[in-house]
Amino acid sequence: MKVAVLGAGKIGDAIARGVMRSSAVTKVYVTRRNLTPSRSSMGKWLGTRDNRAAVRASDVVFIAVKAADARHLLPEIANVTEGKLVISVMAAISLEKIHAVLPGARIVRAMPNVAASVGKAITAYSPGPGVRPQDLRVVRRLLATFGESLEVPEEMMDAVTALSGSGPAYIAILIDAMVSGALKVGLPRDIAFQLVTKTLTGTADLLREKGVHPAELRDLVTTPAGTTIAGIYELEKGAFRTSIMNAIEAATQAAARVSEKL
């Protein structure tokens, strides 16, 4: 199987590096505007500036450009996508809009996150009309090279973008705030960072593996007049949960506005 990744930004680069690890993939054509000699060829990786040539040579095409670039890229590749499986990771661009420009392609819309760069992404995907069961097996196999995946209805994709696509930024702010709090009470930065990041991943693993509800875990570690309730009180006073909920709602609305604009 030959794969094209159009747009080797942060996400596109991570996707390309992930799919290269698949034994089913023989070549990965990666396009970017500013191609350096060091990025032009290495193993399965073949860098190029020519989007049309990359699509023509491939069986599966990832579109990983920014949403604003869709109006230029999609018409450029329109007449070379006939019969191709196309996986769009562009935020906010609907299956309907992509299919209107690429009518001969079988299109899947997907939303990974930046954790793809370490093989830990969670990618939601929605298949478009004409996508076959064997296509979805290919999609899942490729997405598995840089993390986990799940299928969702397309109407959920703007919310997915706001939650898991933008989520690493929210979590990075939380980690930074916790490390700053640790510095305030006397912990060295390196120790604080290690404690915070491992607490975060360990808590997530506990919730997933044990099937524990977040509220149940909170109650498990909250004792009367203890340290945890003192911290939770300050979080509630600062409307921490409301702020997170508002952030996700605002990001979802922003995704919808981008879609309408484009």
N, C-alpha and C positions, 0 to 999 in steps of 0.2 A: 504494500500500500504506500502510495506517495501522498504527502500532505503539504499543502501550502498554508502559510501563516502570513496574512497580509497586514502589515503594521507591527513592527518589532519594537513597540514601546515596552513598558514594564510588564503588562499582562501578556502581550504577544510574545515577548522574549521568554517569559516563564512557560507559556504554552508550548513553544517550539522546543525548549529544553526538555520539557516533560515528555512530549510525544516521541522525541528521539530515543527515549529509553525503551519504547515498545519494540518487541521483537517483530511485530507485524508491520512496522514502518521501515521502509527501505531508504527513503529520501525525504527531507524536509526543506522545502523552498521558503525562505524567509525574506520578506520584502521590507525595505526601509528607505527613506529618502536619502539619508546621509550614510551611505555604506562605506565602511573603512575596509582596507585590505584584510585586516585581521579578522573581520566578521564575514568575509566572503565565502570561505570554505573550511569546514572542519568536520571530519567524519561524515555523518549523514546530512549535516547542515550545509545548505547552499544558499548564500546570500545573493540578492539581486534587487535592482530598482524597478524591474519590469513586472508589474502586477499581472498583466495579461499572460505573459509567458509562464509565470509561476502557476496560475490557475490552469492553463492549458496542459501543463505537465503533470497535474495532480489529480487524484481521485477524490480527495476530501479537502475542502477549503475552509480555513478559519478566517473570519473577517474581524480583525482586532484593532481597527483604527478608531479614532475618536468619533463620536456621533456626528459632530459638525462636518467631518470629512466624508460622510456617507454620500452626500449629493454629488461629490466628484468621483469617488471610487466606484460606486455601484454602476453608473452608466459606462465607466471605463471597461468593466469586466463583463458587461451584460451579455455580449454575444459569444463568450467563451465559457459560460457556466451551464450550458445545456446538459442535462443529465448528471450534473455534479451534486454531491452532498455538500451543502454549505452550512457551516456553523457560525452564526453571528454572535459575537460577544460584545457588540456595541450596546451601550446603555440607551434605553428609552426608544429604540427604533423597532417598531412592531413588525411582526411577520408579514402582515398585510402590505406594509410599505416596502419591505424588501422584495416580496414576491411580485409586486407591481413592476419592479425594475428588472428582476431576475426570474421571469415566469417559467423558464425551463429548468430551474434548479429545485432540488428538494432541500428545504430550509429548516433548520433548527435554531431557535433562539436560546442563548445560554448566558448566564451571569456568574462567572467565577469571582474570586477576590484575590488580592495581592499575595495571600498566603500560598498561591500557586507556585511562587518562586522558591518555596521550600517543600513543595509537594504536599501541602496541608490545606489546600483550598476546599471550600464547599461550593459546588456549582449546581445551581438550579437550571433546568432546561425545559423548553417547551417545543414539541415538534409541530411543524406546519403541515398543510395539506399535501398528501402524496408521499409523505415520509413512511418508509416501509419498516416492518419489524427488524429486518436485517440491518437497516440503516441505524436504528436505535441501538442495536448491539455494538455497532462500530462506534457510535457516539459515546456510549458508556465506557467502552474500552479505552478510547482516547482520553476522555475526561478523567479516568482512573489513574492516568499517568502523572497527574498533578494534584490529586486529592480525591474527595468523595463527591458523589452527585446524587441528585434526586429529581424526578420529573414533577412539574407543577403545571397547572393551567396557565395560559399566557396572561390572563387578566391579573395574575399575582406578581408578574415580573417587575413592575415598578416598585412594589413593596419589597420584593426580594432585593432589588438594587439598593434600596434605602437601608435594609437591614443587614444583609451579609456582604453586599458590595461595598457599602460605606462603613460597615461595622468595624473593620480594623482601625479606622481613624478614631471612632468613639472609644474603643478599648485602649488605644495608645494614649488617649487623653487620661483615661482612668488610671493606667499604669503610671504615667508621669505624675499625676496628682498624688498617688499613693507613695511613690518614691519621694516626692517632695515632703509629704507628711512625715515619712520616716526620717528624712534629714532634719526636720524640725525638732524631732524628739531624740536626736543624737546618733542615729545609725549611719554608718558610712554608705556612700552611694552604691558601691559594688555589691555590698551585702544586701542592701535594700532592694536593688534591682533583681537579684537572684531570688530573694524571698517572695517578692511580688509576682514575678512571672511564673514561678513554680506554683505559687498559691492559685493563680488564675487557671493554669492548665490542669492542675490537680483537682480543683473544684469542678471544672468542666467535665473531666473524666469521671469523677464520682457521680455527677448528675446523670451522665449518659449510661454508665455501666451498671449502676445500681437502680436506675429508674426512679431516683428520688426527686420529688417536686422541690423547686427552689425554696418555697416557703417552709417546707419540712426541714430542709437543711439549715435554713436560717434559725428556725426554732431549736434545732438540735444543738447549736453552738451558742445560743443566747440564754444565759442564766440570770435569775433575779439579782438586780443591783450589781451586775458584772460589767466587765470591760466592753463586751460586744454590744450590749444594749445602750451603753453610753455613746458608742460610735454611731449606732443606728439612729439614735435620737437626733444627732447632729445632721446626719444624712437626710432624715425626714424633714427637719427644720429648714434645710436648704432646698427642699423640693427635688431631691435627687432623682427619684423615680419619675416624677412628672416631667422633668427636663429631658430624660432619656426618651420617654414616650413622645414628647413634643418634637424632639430631634428626628425621630424615625418618621413621624407624620409629615414634618416639613420636607424631609428628603424625598418622600414618596410624591408629594405634591410637586416638588421641583422636577422629578423625573417625568411626570405627566406634562409639565410645561415644556420641557425640552422636546418631548415627542410631538406636541402640537406645533411647536416652532419649526421643527424640521420636516 
